[in-house]
């Protein structure tokens, strides 16, 4: 079995673009979460759902026009619909995972005093208390797990029309 090197190279390029898009989405996600929860006091699980929605919107636009610009055989409404279905399944994975991990992550941050150690050794000024740090750790874990789901399913279903 020989590898189709041009195809492997295309897929690696797409994957790297997907990672960049995911990074942008993570900034949107974490930024929105911290603004809603930290500044406005929105319940952390609700803030997580809202920040996820903002990130999904960003990710769809970036993936549609940059990662998979050659994915045009499907209509835009169909592609949006598929992306949203995948995203809602991701949200269904993320929300209970975040809710389940949030309290232990907060306890972990409190016990290990990661915030104090990080600020002391890295000289990074921050206003994150152990509760917010724990919530961000929980959100980070959920984001990584759901990103894996989203890439796999979107690549082969939503953007499956690219070669």
C-alpha positions, 0 to 999 in steps of 0.5 A: 500500500503506497501513500498518496503523498499529495493527499497526505500533504493536503490533509496535513495542511487542512489539519494545521489550518483547523488547529489555527481556526481552533486556536482562534475559536479557543480565544473567542470561547475563553474570552467570551466565557471569562467576560460572561462569568467573570465580569457579568456573573453569568452562571458558569455552565450557561456562560460555557454554552454561550461561549461555545456558541460564539466559538462555533460561529467563528469556527464555521466561518473560518473553516468554510472560507479558509480551511476548506475553501474548495468545499462548495458542492454542498449548499451553504444552508446544508453545510451550516446545518451539518456543522451545527448538528456536529457542534450541538453533539459536541456541546452535548459532550462538552456541557456535562463534561464541564459540569462534572469536571468543574468542582474537582478542577476548582479544588485542584487549583485551590489545593495546588495554588497554581495561580500563586505559583504561576504568578510568582515564578513566571511574574505574570500579573493576573486577577484569576482566583482559584475558582476562575482558574479551575473553571478555565482548566475544566473548560480547557479539558472540555475544549480539547475533547470536543475539538477532536470530535469536531475535526473528525466528524466535520472533515468526513461529513460536513466537508466530505466533498473535498478530495 
